[in-house]
Amino acid sequence: MARALRRAERARVVRRGWHDQMNILYHLTVPPPAMPECDAVVQEIGALRGHFGGRLVYLNPNRAFPLCLPRVVFGLHKLRQLRALESDTQIHHLFNPDPFPFPVLRVLRRPIVYSLTGGVRDRRPSVAFFASFAAVTVADGRSLKRLRAWGLDNAVLVRPGIDTTRFTCSPLPLRSEIRLMVGSAPWTKRQFRSKGIEALLAAARQVDHLRLVFLWRGVLAEEMERRVRRLGLEGRVKVLNRRVDVNEVLAGVHAGVALATGPAIIRPYPHSLMESLAAGKPVIVSRCIPMADYVEQTGCGKVVDRVTPTDILTAIEALAGEYEELQRVARQVGQRDFSQQGMIASYRKVYERILESTA
């Protein structure tokens, strides 16, 4: 009888607004970033912790060990800490780009939410492993459809969001120059190609009227500066490797751009593009990035089929030709569709369902 009463009380707490009492343990599989405020996933977790409470654990051990350890051992060095934290944890929430089956998750006793921060590719994951979680969240419809087709009925769509109140619309007349903000910086030298950095620099070298502003985050900054100097683009390319007010940067550009050669390289809805739209700036995005579907449906920018200088310049020319209309649509949808409150509300539903099922 006493147990039933406690269960009923927990259910009442859930129904009347339990978010101030949540105890969620958030997990990240990347090392602590040099500039946390510039990392999209860290920002998202910060917003969730600010609303629901909870703690954050970094499972990646490669900052503390001299050798580069494989993902299969991530979190095992923190088993004692994780078990201690589980005593008052209600839900585990892990963020990782792809559906990798981390063995450490098998030893956790509380319900797990696995958020896939990158687009889901064609390779089928371990369905049995991911079906054991309370929820698997994705940010885009392409990934949701793919997971559901593989039999993962616990897959849930959670649209990403940003603090749109930090952004204001500052129209910039389009004259002889066109200025683009590039917000997705590479983590490795290989990503200079796969994130379109090389193609963008090559495009800037081909036309005098293109100006690029790169938001950097403390990784490979010297390598980027060397490439800019080698191509003689010092006067046309700016690399901001410091903390900046993105709203101020956007006031000085015409559009935002995010490119990738594959869907798992970059987030399905890149933060820099959501920020651009929140500031009333249209966007240019690769077709392989799921946000391209949204861009085409709403008409708030242009889509690039291939990450080549030719395709990039074609998209820029098309954007310039329709700039007033694209800017009008961007102003209309940016503040409406990407609010942080919407993202938090979606996660609230996920957490609430889990708590009610375990009450």
N, C-alpha and C positions, 0 to 999 in steps of 0.2 A: 504493500500500500504506500509506504513512504517513497519507494522508488518511483512509483507511478505519479505521485504528487510532484516529485522533483522533475520528472520528465515533462509533465504538464506545465510547470513553471518555466522551464527552458523554452518550451514552445511559445508561451505567452511573451517572453522576452524577445523572441525572434519576431513575432508579429507586431509588437508595439514600437519597434525601432531599435534594433540591437547593435547598430554599427558602432556606437561609442564603447561597447563592451567587447568587441571582437578581439581575438588574440590570434593573429595570422602570422605565420613564419614565412617570409618571402625568401626565395632562393634565386641567386644569379649564378650563371655558369661562366661568366667572363671575369677576368681579374678586376679589382677596383680601378676604374678609369682615372686617368690623370686629371680630367676635368669633368667631374660627375654632372655638373649642371649643363654640359653639352651633350650628354648621352641620353638618347631618347628613352631607352628602357628604364634607366635610373630615374628619369623624370617621371615616368608613368608610375613606377613603384612608389616614388615619393608622394605623388598625389594620392595613391591608395592608402599609404600609411598615414598621411595627414588626415584622411577621412575615417578610416577604419581602425587605425592603430596598427600595432604589430612591429616585428623586428626584421632585419635583413641580414642574411648570411651569404657570403661569397664561397661557392663550392670549388672554384678553380684554385688549385694549389701552386700554380706555376710562378707566382711571385716569391714564394717562400722556399722553393727547391731549386737547386742548380741545374737539374735536368728538366727537359720539357716532358711532362707526364701526359699520357693519353687520357681521353675523356672517360674511359671506363673506370678510372680510379678517382674521379672527381668526387669530393665530399667524404671519401673514406677516412681522410685525415682528421675529419671533424665529427666522427661518429659519436664520441663521448659527449661533445657539446650538443649535438642534435638530440641525443637521447635525453639529456638533461632539460633541454628546452621543450621537449614534447610533453612534459608533465603539465604544462599549462597552455599548450597549443591546441587550437581547435581545428585549424586548416593549414596545410602546407600549400604554398603557391610558388611554383617554379616557372621561371622564364628562360626559354632557350630558343634559338633560331629554327632548329629542325627537330623532327621527332626522333631524338636519340634516346635509347633505353638505358639511362644511368642506373647501374646496379644499386647505388646507395638508396634509391627510392624504394627498393624492395624491403628495406629494414624499417621504414617509417610506418608508424601505426595509425596516424591520423589521416583523414581524407586528403587527397592530393588533387590540386588543380594544376594542370600542365598547360602553360600558355606558349603557343608557337609564335614567336615574334617574326619569323621569316615566312615567305610563301612556301606552301607544301608542293614538292615536286612529284614526278610520276612514280618515284620509287616507293613501293609499299612498305610501311613500317611494321614493327611487331604488333599486330592487331591485338593479340591477347594481352600483351603488356599494357598497351594504352587503354584498352577496354576496362582495365582494373581501376582506373582513376575515377574520381568523382566527376571530373569534367576535363575536357581538352578544348581550350579556347583558341580561336583563330580570328584574324582581323578582316578577312575578306571572303567573299562568296565563292571564289574559285576553290580555295582551300577547304571550305566547309563542304562543298559538293563532293570533293575528292575523298575526304575522310568518311563522309556518310556512305559513299559508294563502296568503301572498303569495310563497311560494317561497324564503324565507330558511332554508335547512336548517342554517345556522351559528348560528341563534338558540339560546340556552342559558338555562335558568332558574337563577338564583342567588338564593336567599332571603336577604333582608337579616338582619343580626344586630347586636346591641349587647352591651356588656359587662354582662351581667346580674348579675355579682357585685357591682356598685355599688348594687344595689337590694334592699331588704328589705321584707317584708310588714308594714305597719303599719295594721291595720284601724281605720277611723274609723266610729263608730256613726252611723247615719242617723237624725237627729231632726227638728227643725223646719226646718233649712236643708239645702240640697244644694249642695256646692261642686265646681266643675269646673275642671280645668286645661286651658288652651288653649296648645298649644306651637308651632303653625305660624303665625308672625307674617308679615305682608305685606312684600313688597319695594317695592311701588308703591302709590299711593293707590287705583288701580283694584282692587287685591287686597283692600281692606277689604270690598268686596262679594263678590268671587269666592271668598275664603277664609272667608266667613261671619262676619266680625267685626261688620259692621253688624247682621246678623240676631241674633247672640248678644247684643249690647248692647240691641237692641230687646226681646228676650225678657226680659233682666234688668230692663228698665224696666217690663214688664208684671206681673211677680210679685215679691213681696217676699222670698221664701225662696230665690232663686237667687243664688249668689255665684260670681264668675268670677275666676280667677287667670291672667293672660296672661304667658307667658314671651316677652320681647322681646329683640331682638338689635342694638340701636343704630341702627336705621333707622326713621324716621318716628315716633319715640317722642313727640315734642312734639305731633304731629298726633293720636296716640292719646289723649294726656292731654287735649287740647282737646275731643275727642269725648266722653270720659267726663264732663268738667265740664259740657259743654253739655246732656247728658242727665240731669245731677244724680245720677250713679251713683258718686260718690266713695266712699261707704260700702259699696258692694256689688261694686265692681270694683277689682282690684289689678293694676297693671302692673309687672312686675319687669324693669326695663331694666338689668340688671347680671348679673354672673356669680353663679350660684346653684347650690346642691346640689339637683339635681332630685329626688333621693330624699327630701330633707327637705320639699320642696314637696309631693310626692305624699303624704307622711304626713298632710298637712293638707287633702286633698281626697278626694272620694268616687269620682271617675271622671275620665278624660281624654276630650277631644273634639277632633276634626279634621274640618273641613267644607270642601267645595269645590263649585263649580258645574260643573266639568269635570275629567276625569281627568289632564290634563297640568299642572294648576295646582299639584299637591302630589304628593309621592312616593307610589307605590302602597302602601307600608307606612310611614306616617309614624313617625319616630323617637319622637315624643312618645307615640304610642299603644303602641308596643312597650315603652317605658319604663313606661307606666302598667300594662300587663299584667305586666311583670316585678316591679312592686311590689304585685301582687295587686289592682289597681284595674280595674274594667270600663271599657269605652270606648263612645263614641258616634261614629259615622262616617257620612259621606255615602255613598249607594249608588254614586255614580260613582267613588269611590275603590276600587280593586281589593281592598283589605283588607276591604271589606264582605263579600265572599264568605267569607273566613275567619271573620269575626265571627259571621255567621249559621250557618256549619257547626259551630263550636265552642260557640256560645251564650255568648260572653264579653262581650256588650254589646248595643247597639241600633243599628239602621241608620235613617238619615234619608233619605227620598226626595227632598225639596226643601229648599233652604236658605232657609227662612222661619221667622219667630218661632213660628208655629203648629206647624209640624212639629217644630221643636226642642223646644218645650215638651211636645209629645205624647211624644217619645222620652224626655225627662227623667222624665215621669210614669210611663212604662212601666218605665224603669230603676229608679225608686224602688220600684215595686210588686213587683219581683222581685230586689231588691238583694242579699239574702243568697245566693241561688243564683248570680247573675251574679258576685258576688265570689268564690264558691267556685271557679267555673270559671276565672276570671282567675288565681287563685292556682295552679291546676293547669297552665295552658297557658303562662303568661308566661315562666317560667324554662326551660320545656322546649323551646319552639318557636323562640325568637329569640336563641339564643346566638351570640356573635361567633365562637366556634370553628367552628360549623356554616357560617357564611358564608365564613370563611377556607378551610375544607376544600373548599367548592364552587369557589372561585377557584383553589385548588391544582390541582384536576382540569383546569380550563380551561388554566392555564399549562402543566401537565405535558403535556397533549395537544399543545399548540403546540410545546413544546421537542422532544418526541419526533418530531414530523413534520418539524422542521427540522434534526434532528441528522444 
